[in-house]
């Protein structure tokens, strides 16, 4: 791990500890918390010295990092924030920061006609929003869903580096259906985000099918430099073309799925298609519509359809229609017991 990232984890851990006002924090307890955080990230013991934490606290108090953290010692042994609302994750931008960001956004927007801009336009929009909020001292006008408590996100950078450097991973994993942890080698091809969760996509071995691992179920990661990496071309766009979500049942072929959508949900579905294969087949006099999708059925598709409740009916295929009926019928019985 790069030293600057190592230090950032220490700062964030100390910050998280001092935000917890329901317990006291001695220097030794902060050392233990930081050591645990580094172990969780790296998957190996990384003891932290008392001198390192003392320097971290000194730096956090100073202007050098821009934190100016109000860390005080009371009873000659316990550390806390004098301002209980303080956190280093909510430091306002300085005027210099705002000027630099404004210039950077202006420069990047000059490339709006390039295809690259489509990948970074949402980032630029968030930067502009942040700059506006800092300048006007108002709340941001863009609010994005996020789940900061989701486990496994600290693995993202290490997994990303393993993919681009084509290194075989040794992963300790515990699925939702397993009681025990399993450790296995994994050849990672891409990282995929869906529904505010991250997944690692790849193979356990050359002849195995493509599989995905939820990052929040990964216990630890390590590297196997002796095993040759499966260096095969993986086209994510093609692989996920005919599915909703991340589950690809490779033994199945995509087929036409016909859906009836009621008048209330019809405008939503027309303006925000359920999938890029969606086609409008008919608009009824009462405002309801019939659409076609061309998909491989999977768990995520079922969850999507069920989310419409009484506003949607599966017309075809019959097997999917019956399955949705059975799920809804079971749900109804749960409320009638």
C-alpha positions as CSV (number, residue, x, y, z in Angstrom):
1,X,0.0,0.0,0.0
2,X,1.3,3.5,-0.8
3,X,2.3,5.4,2.3
4,X,-0.1,8.3,1.6
5,X,-3.0,5.9,1.5
6,X,-1.8,4.2,4.6
7,X,-1.7,7.6,6.3
8,X,-5.2,8.5,5.1
9,X,-6.6,5.3,6.6
10,X,-5.0,6.3,9.9
11,X,-6.4,9.8,9.8
12,X,-9.9,8.6,9.0
13,X,-9.8,5.9,11.7
14,X,-8.7,8.4,14.3
15,X,-11.5,10.7,13.1
16,X,-14.1,8.0,13.4
17,X,-13.0,7.1,16.9
18,X,-13.1,10.6,18.2
19,X,-16.6,11.1,16.7
20,X,-17.7,8.3,19.0
21,X,-18.6,10.2,22.2
22,X,-20.0,7.2,24.0
23,X,-16.6,5.9,25.0
24,X,-13.2,7.2,26.0
25,X,-10.1,6.9,23.8
26,X,-6.6,6.5,25.2
27,X,-3.5,6.6,22.9
28,X,-3.2,2.8,23.1
29,X,-6.9,2.4,22.1
30,X,-6.4,4.6,19.1
31,X,-3.3,2.5,18.1
32,X,-5.4,-0.7,18.3
33,X,-8.2,0.8,16.3
34,X,-5.8,2.0,13.6
35,X,-4.0,-1.3,13.5
36,X,-7.3,-3.1,13.1
37,X,-8.3,-0.8,10.2
38,X,-5.0,-1.4,8.4
39,X,-5.4,-5.1,8.9
40,X,-8.9,-5.1,7.5
41,X,-7.7,-3.2,4.4
42,X,-4.4,-5.1,3.8
43,X,-5.3,-8.5,5.1
44,X,-2.1,-8.7,7.1
45,X,-0.6,-7.5,10.3
46,X,0.7,-3.9,10.2
47,X,1.5,-2.8,13.7
48,X,1.5,1.0,14.2
49,X,3.9,2.7,16.6
50,X,2.9,5.1,19.4
51,X,5.1,7.7,17.7
52,X,3.2,7.4,14.4
53,X,-0.2,8.0,16.0
54,X,1.2,10.9,18.0
55,X,2.5,12.5,14.8
56,X,-0.8,11.8,13.1
57,X,-2.7,13.6,15.8
58,X,-0.2,16.5,15.7
59,X,-0.7,16.8,11.9
60,X,-4.4,16.6,12.2
61,X,-4.3,19.5,14.6
62,X,-2.2,21.6,12.3
63,X,-3.0,23.6,9.2
64,X,-0.6,21.4,7.1
65,X,-3.4,19.0,6.1
66,X,-6.1,21.6,6.2
67,X,-7.9,19.8,9.1
68,X,-7.2,22.1,12.1
69,X,-8.8,19.3,14.1
70,X,-9.7,20.4,17.7
71,X,-8.2,17.3,19.4
72,X,-7.7,17.8,23.1
73,X,-6.5,15.6,26.0
74,X,-8.5,15.5,29.2
75,X,-7.7,13.7,32.5
76,X,-4.1,13.6,31.1
77,X,-4.9,10.4,29.1
78,X,-8.1,10.6,27.0
79,X,-8.4,12.1,23.6
80,X,-11.5,13.7,22.1
81,X,-12.8,16.5,19.8
82,X,-13.4,19.7,21.7
83,X,-16.1,20.4,19.1
84,X,-18.3,17.3,19.2
85,X,-19.7,18.0,15.7
86,X,-16.3,18.1,14.1
87,X,-15.1,15.6,11.5
88,X,-12.3,15.8,9.0
89,X,-14.7,14.6,6.3
90,X,-16.6,17.8,6.4
91,X,-13.9,20.4,6.0
92,X,-14.9,23.4,3.9
93,X,-13.0,24.2,0.8
94,X,-10.5,27.1,1.0
95,X,-10.7,30.0,-1.5
96,X,-7.7,28.5,-3.2
97,X,-9.3,25.1,-3.5
98,X,-12.5,26.7,-5.0
99,X,-10.4,28.7,-7.6
100,X,-8.4,25.6,-8.6
101,X,-11.6,23.5,-8.9
102,X,-13.4,26.2,-10.9
103,X,-10.5,26.4,-13.4
104,X,-10.3,22.6,-13.6
105,X,-14.0,22.2,-14.3
106,X,-13.9,25.0,-16.9
107,X,-10.9,23.3,-18.7
108,X,-12.5,19.8,-18.7
109,X,-15.8,21.2,-20.1
110,X,-13.9,22.3,-23.2
111,X,-13.8,18.6,-24.1
112,X,-17.6,18.1,-24.0
113,X,-17.7,17.0,-27.6
114,X,-15.4,14.0,-27.0
115,X,-16.9,10.7,-26.0
116,X,-14.8,10.7,-22.8
117,X,-16.9,13.6,-21.5
118,X,-19.9,11.2,-21.2
119,X,-18.0,9.2,-18.6
120,X,-17.0,12.2,-16.5
121,X,-19.9,14.6,-16.9
122,X,-21.6,13.5,-13.7
123,X,-18.3,14.1,-11.8
124,X,-18.1,17.6,-13.2
125,X,-21.6,18.3,-12.3
126,X,-20.9,17.3,-8.7
127,X,-17.8,19.4,-8.6
128,X,-19.7,22.4,-9.9
129,X,-22.4,21.8,-7.3
130,X,-19.8,21.6,-4.5
131,X,-18.2,24.8,-5.7
132,X,-21.6,26.6,-5.8
133,X,-22.4,25.4,-2.3
134,X,-19.0,26.6,-0.9
135,X,-19.3,30.0,-2.6
136,X,-22.9,30.7,-1.7
137,X,-22.7,29.0,1.8
138,X,-25.8,27.0,0.9
139,X,-26.6,23.3,0.9
140,X,-25.7,21.4,-2.3
141,X,-28.6,21.1,-4.8
142,X,-27.5,17.6,-5.9
143,X,-28.0,14.7,-3.5
144,X,-26.8,11.3,-4.5
145,X,-27.7,7.9,-2.9
146,X,-24.8,6.4,-1.0
147,X,-24.3,3.7,1.5
148,X,-21.3,4.5,3.6
149,X,-21.8,1.5,5.9
150,X,-21.5,-1.0,3.0
151,X,-18.7,-3.4,3.7
152,X,-15.9,-4.2,1.4
153,X,-15.5,-0.8,-0.3
154,X,-12.0,-0.5,1.2
155,X,-11.0,-3.4,-1.2
156,X,-11.9,-1.4,-4.3
157,X,-8.5,0.1,-4.9
158,X,-6.5,-3.1,-4.3
159,X,-8.8,-5.1,-6.6
160,X,-8.6,-2.4,-9.2
161,X,-4.8,-2.6,-9.1
162,X,-4.8,-6.4,-9.3
163,X,-7.0,-6.2,-12.4
164,X,-4.9,-3.7,-14.3
165,X,-1.7,-5.5,-13.3
166,X,-3.2,-8.9,-14.1
167,X,-2.4,-10.5,-10.7
168,X,-4.2,-13.6,-9.4
169,X,-6.1,-12.9,-6.2
170,X,-6.5,-15.2,-3.2
171,X,-9.9,-14.4,-1.8
172,X,-11.5,-15.4,1.5
173,X,-15.2,-15.2,0.9
174,X,-18.5,-16.0,2.7
175,X,-21.6,-16.1,0.6
176,X,-25.1,-15.5,1.9
177,X,-25.9,-19.3,1.6
178,X,-22.7,-20.6,3.2
179,X,-22.0,-20.9,7.0
180,X,-18.3,-21.1,6.5
181,X,-15.7,-18.9,4.8
182,X,-14.0,-20.2,1.7
183,X,-10.6,-19.3,0.3
184,X,-9.9,-19.7,-3.4
185,X,-7.9,-18.2,-6.3
186,X,-9.8,-15.7,-8.5
187,X,-8.8,-14.2,-11.8
188,X,-10.6,-10.8,-11.8
189,X,-11.6,-9.1,-15.1
190,X,-13.7,-6.1,-14.1
191,X,-15.3,-4.3,-11.2
192,X,-19.1,-3.8,-11.7
193,X,-21.5,-1.5,-9.7
194,X,-25.2,-2.3,-9.6
195,X,-27.9,-0.9,-7.3
196,X,-25.4,0.8,-5.0
197,X,-23.3,-2.5,-4.6
198,X,-20.0,-3.4,-6.0
199,X,-19.1,-6.8,-7.6
200,X,-15.8,-8.4,-8.7
201,X,-16.3,-10.3,-12.0
202,X,-14.0,-13.0,-13.2
203,X,-13.1,-16.7,-13.1
204,X,-11.9,-19.2,-10.5
205,X,-10.1,-21.2,-13.1
206,X,-9.8,-21.2,-16.9
207,X,-12.6,-23.7,-17.7
208,X,-14.9,-22.3,-15.0
209,X,-17.8,-20.0,-16.0
210,X,-17.7,-16.2,-15.4
211,X,-18.9,-15.5,-11.8
212,X,-19.3,-12.4,-9.7
213,X,-18.4,-11.8,-6.0
214,X,-20.1,-9.2,-3.9
215,X,-17.5,-7.0,-2.3
216,X,-19.5,-6.9,0.9
217,X,-19.1,-10.7,1.3
218,X,-15.3,-10.6,0.8
219,X,-13.5,-11.2,4.1
220,X,-9.9,-10.8,3.0
221,X,-7.7,-10.6,-0.1
222,X,-4.2,-11.6,-0.9
223,X,-2.1,-12.2,-4.0
224,X,-0.8,-15.3,-5.7
225,X,2.2,-14.3,-7.9
226,X,3.0,-17.9,-8.8
227,X,-0.2,-18.8,-10.6
228,X,-0.4,-17.5,-14.2
229,X,-3.2,-15.0,-14.7
230,X,-6.0,-16.0,-17.2
231,X,-5.3,-13.3,-19.7
232,X,-8.4,-13.6,-21.9
233,X,-10.5,-10.8,-23.5
234,X,-13.6,-10.1,-21.6
235,X,-16.3,-7.9,-23.2
236,X,-18.4,-6.6,-20.4
237,X,-20.9,-4.8,-22.8
238,X,-21.5,-8.0,-24.7
239,X,-21.6,-10.3,-21.6
240,X,-24.2,-8.1,-19.8
241,X,-26.1,-7.1,-22.9
242,X,-29.2,-9.2,-22.3
243,X,-29.5,-9.1,-18.5
244,X,-30.7,-6.8,-15.8
245,X,-28.1,-6.5,-13.0
246,X,-25.1,-8.8,-12.5
247,X,-26.4,-12.4,-12.6
248,X,-25.8,-14.0,-16.0
249,X,-27.3,-17.5,-16.4
250,X,-24.9,-18.6,-19.2
251,X,-26.9,-21.7,-20.0
252,X,-30.0,-19.7,-21.0
253,X,-30.8,-17.8,-24.2
254,X,-32.5,-14.4,-24.1
255,X,-36.2,-14.4,-25.0
256,X,-39.0,-12.0,-25.5
257,X,-40.7,-10.9,-22.3
258,X,-44.1,-9.2,-22.7
259,X,-45.3,-6.9,-20.0
260,X,-48.5,-4.9,-19.3
261,X,-48.0,-1.7,-17.5
262,X,-50.8,0.3,-16.0
263,X,-51.6,4.0,-16.8
264,X,-50.0,5.3,-13.6
265,X,-46.6,3.6,-14.3
266,X,-46.6,3.8,-18.1
267,X,-45.1,7.3,-18.4
268,X,-42.3,6.3,-15.9
269,X,-41.5,3.2,-18.0
270,X,-41.6,5.0,-21.3
271,X,-39.3,7.8,-20.2
272,X,-37.0,5.5,-18.1
273,X,-36.9,2.1,-19.9
274,X,-36.5,-1.0,-17.8
275,X,-33.7,-2.2,-20.2
276,X,-32.2,-0.9,-23.5
277,X,-34.0,-3.8,-25.3
278,X,-37.4,-2.3,-24.4
279,X,-39.9,-1.7,-27.2
280,X,-43.3,-0.1,-26.9
281,X,-45.8,-2.4,-28.6
282,X,-49.2,-0.9,-27.8
283,X,-50.7,2.0,-26.1
284,X,-54.2,1.2,-24.8
285,X,-57.2,3.6,-24.6
286,X,-57.0,3.7,-20.8
287,X,-53.4,4.8,-20.8
288,X,-51.9,1.4,-20.1
289,X,-49.2,0.1,-22.3
290,X,-47.7,-3.2,-23.5
291,X,-43.9,-3.5,-23.9
292,X,-41.4,-6.1,-25.0
293,X,-38.0,-6.8,-23.5
294,X,-35.4,-9.2,-24.9
295,X,-33.7,-10.7,-21.8
296,X,-32.3,-13.7,-20.0
297,X,-34.4,-14.1,-16.9
298,X,-32.5,-13.8,-13.6
299,X,-33.1,-12.8,-9.9
300,X,-32.6,-9.0,-10.5
301,X,-35.2,-9.0,-13.3
302,X,-37.7,-10.7,-10.9
303,X,-37.0,-8.1,-8.2
304,X,-37.5,-5.3,-10.8
305,X,-40.9,-6.6,-11.9
306,X,-42.1,-7.3,-8.4
307,X,-41.3,-3.7,-7.5
308,X,-44.2,-2.5,-9.6
309,X,-46.7,-4.4,-7.5
310,X,-50.2,-4.3,-9.0
311,X,-49.0,-1.9,-11.7
312,X,-47.4,-4.6,-13.9
313,X,-48.4,-8.0,-15.2
314,X,-46.2,-10.5,-17.0
315,X,-48.1,-11.6,-20.2
316,X,-45.3,-13.8,-21.6
317,X,-43.5,-16.2,-21.1
318,X,-46.0,-18.3,-19.1
319,X,-43.2,-19.7,-16.8
320,X,-42.2,-16.2,-15.7
321,X,-45.8,-15.2,-15.2
322,X,-46.5,-18.2,-13.0
323,X,-43.3,-17.6,-11.0
324,X,-44.2,-13.9,-10.3
325,X,-47.8,-15.1,-9.4
326,X,-46.5,-17.6,-6.9
327,X,-44.2,-15.0,-5.2
328,X,-47.0,-12.5,-4.9
329,X,-49.4,-15.2,-3.7
330,X,-46.9,-16.2,-1.0
331,X,-46.5,-12.5,0.0
332,X,-50.3,-12.1,0.3
333,X,-50.5,-15.2,2.6
334,X,-47.8,-13.6,4.8
335,X,-50.1,-10.7,5.4
336,X,-53.2,-12.9,6.0
337,X,-51.7,-15.1,8.6
